[in-house]
Amino acid sequence: MSQPNHNSPSPSANTDDGVAALAYLAAATWRFRRGLICGGTIGALMGAAWTFTRPDQFTASVVAMPPSAESKLGGLSALALTALPTLSLNSSHGSTQQIVAILESRHLQALLIDRAGLGDDYVSSSRDQRLEAFAEDFRVDHDPISGRILWSYRHRNPGKAAEVATLAGDLLQVRLQELTRSGIGAERAFLEGQLQLSSQRLQKAYSRRAEFLTANNVIDVDVQVRTTIEALADLQARRIVTDIELRAQRAAGAGEANAQQAYLSATIAEIDRELATYLDKSAHGGGGGLLLGLKDLPTVTITYLDLLREIKTQEAVTAQLVSQVESFRIQEARSVEGVTIVDPAMVPDSPSGPRRALSIAMASFLGALGGFLSSLALRSLKGRNPAEVHPSSQGDPTA
C-alpha cells in the first residue's frame, strides 16, 4: 500500500504563501512610498505641462455613400454594351475601394494643402514629409458591408477643420468625374478607330463590286439574269413551236422541196445557232447588252452574292459603330453622378483632443513606476538587498 506524500504542499500552505507575497508587496510599497509619490507627482506635473501646452484639436467629418451601380452606366451606354458585348465601361469607377484610394492619394492631399492654405501648418523641408504630416490629421475609413465612407480632418481651428473636410468632398467629386470621363473617352476613341477601319473596309467592298461589274459587263445581276433566262425561254419556245409545225407538215405527206418546210427548217437551224451561242458564250467574251452568258451565270451570280454579302455586313457594322460612338459622346457629355453626401461636415463645437485626463493619468502611472524602480535601484546601490524585507525574515519590514 502506497504511503501518502508528505512533501506535497497543502492548500493551506499555498494560501499562506499568497498572503505572504501580498504582505511583502504592501511592505515594499510602503517602504518606497516616497519614491512612488514623488515619481507619480513628477509624472503628473510633466503630463499636465505637456498636455496643457498643446492646443485644442477639433475634428470635422463627412459621411458619404458611393454611386449606385445603375448610375455608373447611362441608358445609352447600356445600349452600347448590348450591341457590342466585347466592349464595356470600367465598372470600378465609383466603387468604394476607388473612392478610398482617391481620398488617400497624394495627389488629392497635395491639392487640399494648396487649396485650403495649409502650407504654414505643415512646414517641412520636403514635400513627402509635409504629406505624411497631413496624413496624420486626415483620416479615411469605410465600411465594406454597407459601403459607407467616412473621412475626417483634425485642426486647431474648428472652422478650418470643417472647410478642409468639405473641400475634400468637392475635390473627390471632380476627380471621380475626370476618371469616369477618361474611361468613357478611351472607349469612344477605340470605337472611333474601329469605325474608321469599318468605313475603309466598306469602301474597299464597294470598289471590288464595281470592278467586278465592269470586268463582267454586268449592270444589274438580278435584272440581267432574269432577262437572259426569259430570252432563252423565248428561243426555246419558238424552236418547239416551229419543230411541231414542221413535223405536222411532214406527217401530212408534203415533200421536202416544199418551200414552207424549207423555211421552217431554216428557222429551226437559226434558233439552234442562237441557243448554242448563248449556252456557250462566256461573260468575258463580250456581247454587251443585258443578256449574260448562260455558261457563266452560276459563277457570276455566286461571286456577286459574295460581294453583296460583304457590303451588307460592313454596312451593318458601320451603322452600329456610328450609333455606339454617338452614344458614348452623349454619355461623355453628361454629368457623372458622384458620391452621395449623407452627413456633411459641420463646424465642431467641442475639441476632440488632446485627452488631458488620460494623458495625466498615464504620466502619473509611469512616473510612479519610475519612482518605485529608482528607489529599488538606490537601495541596491547602498548594499541592502530588498529580498531581506520579506515578512518571513526577522525585523520590521518598514524599518
C-alpha positions as CSV (number, residue, x, y, z in Angstrom):
1,M,0.0,0.0,0.0
2,S,1.4,3.3,-1.1
3,Q,2.3,5.8,1.5
4,P,0.9,9.4,1.3
5,N,3.4,12.1,0.1
6,H,4.1,14.3,3.0
7,N,6.3,16.6,0.8
8,S,3.4,17.9,-1.5
9,P,2.2,21.4,-0.4
10,S,-1.2,21.6,1.2
11,P,-3.9,24.1,0.1
12,S,-3.4,26.0,3.4
13,A,0.4,26.3,2.6
14,N,-0.4,27.8,-0.8
15,T,-2.8,30.3,0.8
16,D,-0.1,31.3,3.3
17,D,2.4,31.9,0.5
18,G,-0.1,34.2,-1.4
19,V,-0.8,36.2,1.8
20,A,2.9,36.5,2.5
21,A,3.6,37.7,-1.1
22,L,0.8,40.3,-0.8
23,A,2.2,41.4,2.6
24,Y,5.7,41.7,1.1
25,L,4.4,43.8,-1.8
26,A,2.5,46.0,0.6
27,A,5.5,46.4,2.8
28,A,7.8,47.2,-0.2
29,T,5.3,49.7,-1.4
30,W,5.1,51.3,1.9
31,R,8.9,51.4,2.3
32,F,9.3,53.1,-1.1
33,R,6.2,55.2,-0.8
34,R,8.3,58.4,-1.1
35,G,9.6,57.3,-4.5
36,L,6.1,56.3,-5.6
37,I,4.6,59.6,-4.5
38,C,7.5,61.7,-5.9
39,G,7.6,59.8,-9.2
40,G,3.8,59.9,-9.6
41,T,3.7,63.7,-8.7
42,I,6.5,64.5,-11.1
43,G,4.9,62.4,-13.9
44,A,1.5,64.1,-13.3
45,L,3.1,67.5,-13.5
46,M,5.1,66.7,-16.6
47,G,1.9,65.2,-18.2
48,A,-0.1,68.2,-17.3
49,A,2.6,70.5,-18.6
50,W,2.8,68.6,-21.9
51,T,-1.0,68.3,-22.5
52,F,-1.9,71.8,-21.5
53,T,0.7,73.4,-23.7
54,R,-0.7,71.6,-26.7
55,P,-3.6,73.5,-28.4
56,D,-7.1,72.0,-28.6
57,Q,-7.7,69.9,-31.7
58,F,-11.1,69.9,-33.5
59,T,-12.2,67.2,-35.9
60,A,-14.8,67.6,-38.6
61,S,-16.0,64.5,-40.5
62,V,-18.1,63.7,-43.6
63,V,-20.1,60.5,-44.3
64,A,-20.8,59.6,-47.9
65,M,-22.1,56.7,-50.0
66,P,-20.6,55.6,-53.3
67,P,-22.7,55.9,-56.6
68,S,-25.1,53.1,-57.2
69,A,-24.2,50.5,-59.8
70,E,-27.0,51.7,-62.1
71,S,-25.7,55.3,-62.2
72,K,-22.3,54.2,-63.4
73,L,-23.8,53.4,-66.9
74,G,-26.4,55.5,-68.5
75,G,-29.1,54.2,-70.7
76,L,-27.2,54.9,-73.9
77,S,-24.1,53.3,-72.6
78,A,-26.2,50.2,-71.6
79,L,-27.4,50.0,-75.2
80,A,-23.8,50.3,-76.4
81,L,-22.8,47.4,-74.2
82,T,-25.7,45.4,-75.6
83,A,-24.8,46.0,-79.2
84,L,-21.1,45.4,-78.6
85,P,-20.7,42.9,-75.8
86,T,-16.9,42.8,-76.1
87,L,-16.7,46.4,-75.1
88,S,-17.6,47.6,-71.6
89,L,-17.1,50.6,-69.4
90,N,-14.8,50.3,-66.5
91,S,-17.2,49.2,-63.7
92,S,-14.7,50.0,-61.0
93,H,-15.4,53.7,-61.4
94,G,-17.2,55.0,-58.3
95,S,-16.5,51.9,-56.2
96,T,-15.8,52.2,-52.5
97,Q,-12.2,51.0,-52.9
98,Q,-11.6,53.5,-55.7
99,I,-13.1,56.4,-53.6
100,V,-10.9,55.5,-50.6
101,A,-7.9,55.3,-52.9
102,I,-8.6,58.7,-54.3
103,L,-9.1,60.2,-50.8
104,E,-5.8,58.7,-49.6
105,S,-3.9,59.6,-52.8
106,R,-1.0,62.1,-52.5
107,H,-2.4,64.0,-55.5
108,L,-5.7,64.9,-53.7
109,Q,-4.0,65.6,-50.4
110,A,-1.5,67.9,-52.0
111,L,-4.4,69.7,-53.6
112,L,-6.1,70.0,-50.2
113,I,-3.0,71.6,-48.7
114,D,-2.7,74.1,-51.5
115,R,-6.4,74.9,-51.9
116,A,-7.1,75.2,-48.1
117,G,-3.9,77.3,-47.5
118,L,-2.4,74.8,-45.0
119,G,1.2,75.5,-46.1
120,D,2.0,77.2,-42.8
121,D,0.6,74.3,-40.8
122,Y,2.8,71.7,-42.4
123,V,6.2,73.3,-42.8
124,S,8.8,70.8,-43.8
125,S,12.0,70.6,-45.8
126,S,10.5,68.0,-48.2
127,R,7.1,67.5,-49.9
128,D,6.9,63.9,-48.7
129,Q,7.3,64.9,-45.1
130,R,4.6,67.5,-45.4
131,L,2.2,65.0,-46.9
132,E,3.0,62.5,-44.2
133,A,2.2,65.1,-41.5
134,F,-1.0,66.0,-43.3
135,A,-2.0,62.3,-43.5
136,E,-1.8,62.1,-39.7
137,D,-4.6,64.6,-39.4
138,F,-6.6,63.5,-42.5
139,R,-8.2,60.1,-41.9
140,V,-10.2,57.9,-44.2
141,D,-12.3,54.9,-43.3
142,H,-15.0,52.8,-44.9
143,D,-17.4,50.0,-44.1
144,P,-17.0,47.1,-46.6
145,I,-20.5,45.8,-45.8
146,S,-22.6,48.9,-46.2
147,G,-20.2,50.8,-48.4
148,R,-20.3,53.8,-46.1
149,I,-17.2,56.1,-46.5
150,L,-16.0,58.4,-43.8
151,W,-13.2,61.0,-43.9
152,S,-12.3,63.4,-41.2
153,Y,-9.8,66.2,-40.7
154,R,-8.2,67.5,-37.4
155,H,-7.1,71.0,-36.9
156,R,-6.8,73.6,-34.1
157,N,-9.3,75.8,-35.9
158,P,-12.8,74.3,-35.9
159,G,-13.8,76.3,-39.0
160,K,-10.7,75.2,-40.9
161,A,-11.4,71.6,-40.0
162,A,-14.9,71.8,-41.5
163,E,-13.6,73.6,-44.5
164,V,-11.0,71.0,-45.4
165,A,-13.4,68.1,-44.9
166,T,-15.9,69.8,-47.2
167,L,-13.2,70.7,-49.7
168,A,-12.1,67.0,-49.8
169,G,-15.6,66.0,-50.9
170,D,-15.6,68.6,-53.7
171,L,-12.2,67.5,-55.0
172,L,-13.3,63.9,-54.7
173,Q,-16.4,64.6,-57.0
174,V,-14.2,66.4,-59.5
175,R,-11.6,63.6,-59.6
176,L,-14.3,60.9,-60.0
177,Q,-15.8,62.7,-63.0
178,E,-12.3,63.0,-64.5
179,L,-11.6,59.3,-64.1
180,T,-15.1,58.2,-65.4
181,R,-15.0,60.5,-68.4
182,S,-11.4,59.4,-69.1
183,G,-12.6,55.8,-69.2
184,I,-15.6,56.7,-71.4
185,G,-13.3,58.7,-73.6
186,A,-11.0,55.8,-74.1
187,E,-13.9,53.6,-75.1
188,R,-15.1,56.2,-77.5
189,A,-11.6,56.6,-79.0
190,F,-11.5,52.8,-79.5
191,L,-14.9,52.8,-81.2
192,E,-13.9,55.7,-83.4
193,G,-10.8,53.8,-84.6
194,Q,-13.0,50.7,-85.3
195,L,-15.5,52.9,-87.2
196,Q,-12.7,54.3,-89.3
197,L,-11.5,50.7,-90.1
198,S,-15.0,49.6,-90.9
199,S,-15.6,52.6,-93.2
200,Q,-12.4,51.7,-95.1
201,R,-13.4,48.1,-95.5
202,L,-16.8,49.2,-96.8
203,Q,-15.2,51.5,-99.4
204,K,-13.0,48.6,-100.5
205,A,-16.0,46.3,-100.8
206,Y,-17.8,48.9,-103.0
207,S,-14.7,49.2,-105.1
208,R,-14.4,45.4,-105.6
209,R,-18.0,45.2,-106.6
210,A,-17.6,48.0,-109.2
211,E,-14.5,46.3,-110.6
212,F,-16.4,43.0,-110.9
213,L,-19.4,44.6,-112.6
214,T,-17.1,46.3,-115.1
215,A,-15.0,43.3,-115.9
216,N,-18.0,41.0,-116.4
217,N,-20.2,43.5,-118.4
218,V,-22.7,43.4,-115.6
219,I,-25.1,46.2,-114.8
220,D,-27.6,44.6,-112.5
221,V,-27.2,40.9,-111.9
222,D,-30.9,40.4,-110.9
223,V,-32.3,42.1,-114.0
224,Q,-29.7,40.7,-116.3
225,V,-30.2,37.1,-115.1
226,R,-33.9,37.4,-115.4
227,T,-33.7,38.9,-118.9
228,T,-31.2,36.2,-120.1
229,I,-33.5,33.4,-118.8
230,E,-36.6,35.0,-120.5
231,A,-34.7,35.4,-123.8
232,L,-33.5,31.7,-123.7
233,A,-37.0,30.6,-122.8
234,D,-38.5,32.5,-125.7
235,L,-36.0,31.0,-128.1
236,Q,-36.7,27.5,-126.8
237,A,-40.4,28.0,-127.1
238,R,-40.1,29.3,-130.7
239,R,-38.0,26.2,-131.6
240,I,-40.5,23.9,-130.1
241,V,-43.4,25.5,-131.9
242,T,-41.5,25.6,-135.2
243,D,-40.5,21.9,-134.8
244,I,-44.1,20.9,-134.1
245,E,-45.2,22.7,-137.2
246,L,-42.5,21.1,-139.4
247,R,-43.4,17.6,-138.2
248,A,-47.0,18.3,-138.8
249,Q,-46.4,19.2,-142.4
250,R,-44.2,16.1,-142.9
251,A,-46.9,14.0,-141.4
252,A,-49.4,15.5,-143.9
253,G,-47.3,14.0,-146.7
254,A,-45.7,17.1,-148.1
255,G,-42.3,16.7,-149.9
256,E,-39.0,18.0,-148.8
257,A,-39.0,20.5,-151.6
258,N,-41.9,22.3,-150.1
259,A,-41.0,25.9,-149.5
260,Q,-42.8,26.1,-146.2
261,Q,-40.8,23.1,-144.8
262,A,-37.6,24.6,-146.0
263,Y,-38.4,27.9,-144.3
264,L,-39.3,26.1,-141.0
265,S,-36.1,24.0,-141.2
266,A,-34.0,27.2,-141.7
267,T,-35.8,28.8,-138.8
268,I,-35.0,25.9,-136.5
269,A,-31.4,25.9,-137.6
270,E,-31.2,29.7,-136.8
271,I,-32.7,29.2,-133.4
272,D,-30.3,26.4,-132.6
273,R,-27.4,28.6,-133.5
274,E,-28.7,31.3,-131.2
275,L,-29.2,28.9,-128.4
276,A,-25.7,27.4,-128.9
277,T,-24.4,31.0,-128.9
278,Y,-25.9,31.8,-125.5
279,L,-25.3,28.4,-124.0
280,D,-21.6,28.5,-124.9
281,K,-21.0,32.2,-124.6
282,S,-18.8,33.4,-121.8
283,A,-19.4,36.6,-120.0
284,H,-15.8,37.6,-120.6
285,G,-16.3,37.1,-124.3
286,G,-18.2,40.3,-124.8
287,G,-21.7,40.5,-126.3
288,G,-22.8,43.5,-124.3
289,G,-26.4,44.3,-123.6
290,L,-28.5,42.9,-120.8
291,L,-28.0,39.3,-121.7
292,L,-25.4,37.3,-119.9
293,G,-23.6,34.1,-121.0
294,L,-25.6,31.2,-119.6
295,K,-22.4,29.2,-119.1
296,D,-21.1,31.9,-116.6
297,L,-24.3,32.6,-114.8
298,P,-23.5,30.4,-111.7
299,T,-20.1,31.9,-111.3
300,V,-21.2,35.5,-111.9
301,T,-24.2,35.1,-109.5
302,I,-22.2,33.4,-106.7
303,T,-19.3,36.0,-106.9
304,Y,-21.8,38.8,-107.0
305,L,-23.6,37.5,-104.0
306,D,-20.4,37.1,-102.0
307,L,-19.5,40.8,-102.8
308,L,-23.0,41.9,-101.9
309,R,-22.9,40.0,-98.6
310,E,-19.6,41.6,-97.7
311,I,-21.1,45.0,-98.5
312,K,-24.2,44.4,-96.4
313,T,-22.1,43.1,-93.5
314,Q,-19.8,46.1,-93.5
315,E,-22.8,48.5,-93.8
316,A,-24.4,46.9,-90.7
317,V,-21.2,47.0,-88.7
318,T,-20.6,50.7,-89.7
319,A,-24.1,51.6,-88.8
320,Q,-23.8,50.0,-85.3
321,L,-20.4,51.6,-84.7
322,V,-21.8,55.1,-85.7
323,S,-24.6,54.6,-83.2
324,Q,-22.2,53.5,-80.4
325,V,-19.9,56.4,-81.0
326,E,-22.8,58.8,-80.7
327,S,-23.9,57.1,-77.6
328,F,-20.5,57.4,-75.9
329,R,-20.2,61.0,-76.9
330,I,-23.5,61.8,-75.3
331,Q,-22.5,59.8,-72.2
332,E,-19.2,61.6,-72.1
333,A,-21.0,65.0,-72.2
334,R,-23.5,64.0,-69.4
335,S,-22.8,64.9,-65.8
336,V,-21.4,61.9,-63.9
337,E,-23.1,61.1,-60.6
338,G,-20.6,61.3,-57.8
339,V,-20.7,60.2,-54.2
340,T,-23.8,61.0,-52.1
341,I,-23.0,63.1,-49.0
342,V,-25.1,61.6,-46.2
343,D,-23.6,63.6,-43.3
344,P,-21.9,66.8,-44.4
345,A,-19.1,68.4,-42.4
346,M,-20.2,70.7,-39.6
347,V,-18.0,73.1,-37.5
348,P,-17.3,71.2,-34.3
349,D,-18.1,72.9,-31.0
350,S,-16.0,70.8,-28.7
351,P,-12.4,69.7,-29.1
352,S,-11.6,66.1,-29.9
353,G,-8.1,66.2,-28.3
354,P,-5.8,66.2,-26.6
355,R,-7.3,63.9,-24.0
356,R,-5.8,65.7,-21.0
357,A,-7.2,63.5,-18.2
358,L,-5.9,60.3,-19.9
359,S,-2.6,61.8,-20.6
360,I,-2.1,63.0,-17.0
361,A,-3.2,59.6,-15.6
362,M,-0.8,57.7,-17.9
363,A,2.0,60.1,-17.0
364,S,1.3,59.7,-13.2
365,F,1.4,55.9,-13.5
366,L,4.6,55.9,-15.5
367,G,6.2,58.4,-13.0
368,A,5.1,56.3,-10.0
369,L,6.6,53.2,-11.7
370,G,9.8,55.0,-12.4
371,G,10.0,56.3,-8.8
372,F,9.5,52.7,-7.5
373,L,12.2,51.3,-9.7
374,S,14.5,54.2,-8.9
375,S,14.1,53.5,-5.1
376,L,14.9,49.8,-5.6
377,A,18.0,50.8,-7.6
378,L,19.2,53.2,-5.0
379,R,18.7,50.7,-2.2
380,S,20.6,48.1,-4.1
381,L,23.5,50.6,-4.6
382,K,23.6,51.1,-0.8
383,G,24.2,47.4,-0.4
384,R,20.9,46.4,1.1
385,N,19.0,43.5,-0.6
386,P,15.3,44.1,-0.9
387,A,14.7,40.4,-0.6
388,E,15.6,40.8,3.1
389,V,12.4,42.7,3.5
390,H,10.3,39.5,3.2
391,P,7.8,39.2,6.1
392,S,9.3,35.8,7.0
393,S,12.6,37.4,7.7
394,Q,13.4,38.9,11.1
395,G,13.0,42.5,11.8
396,D,10.4,45.1,10.9
397,P,10.0,45.4,7.1
398,T,9.2,49.1,7.5
399,A,12.4,49.8,9.3
